[in-house]
Amino acid sequence: MSVQAFLYLIAVILLALAALPIRTRGVSLALLGAAFALLAYAWPAITG
């Protein structure tokens, strides 16, 4: 599994958890998932 696929997998898991009624203190799972998705999308340009 490539690093990009692993980052996308983490993003999907975090976004799915954000949809559940789980209380988290101080951290937004949706924003963290979006950040991982953006990192995965930009990974080829970062490591290019």
C-alpha positions in Angstrom: 0.0 0.0 0.0 1.4 3.4 -1.0 1.7 6.3 1.4 -0.9 8.2 -0.6 -3.4 5.3 -0.3 -2.7 5.1 3.4 -3.4 8.8 3.9 -6.7 8.5 1.9 -7.7 5.6 4.1 -7.0 7.6 7.3 -9.0 10.5 5.8 -12.0 8.3 5.0 -12.0 6.7 8.5 -11.8 10.2 10.2 -14.6 11.5 8.0 -16.8 8.5 8.8 -16.1 9.0 12.5 -17.0 12.6 12.2 -20.4 11.7 10.9 -21.1 9.7 14.1 -22.5 11.4 17.2 -19.2 11.1 19.1 -18.0 14.0 21.3 -14.4 15.0 20.9 -12.7 17.7 23.0 -11.0 20.4 21.1 -10.4 18.6 17.8 -12.7 18.3 14.9 -12.6 15.0 13.2 -14.1 16.4 10.1 -11.3 19.1 9.8 -8.7 16.5 10.5 -10.1 14.2 7.9 -10.2 17.0 5.4 -6.6 17.8 6.2 -5.5 14.2 5.6 -7.4 14.1 2.3 -5.7 17.3 1.2 -2.3 15.9 2.2 -3.0 12.7 0.3 -4.1 14.7 -2.8 -1.0 16.8 -2.7 1.4 13.9 -1.9 2.8 13.5 -5.4 3.6 17.2 -5.6 5.2 17.2 -2.2 7.4 14.2 -2.8 7.7 14.8 -6.6 
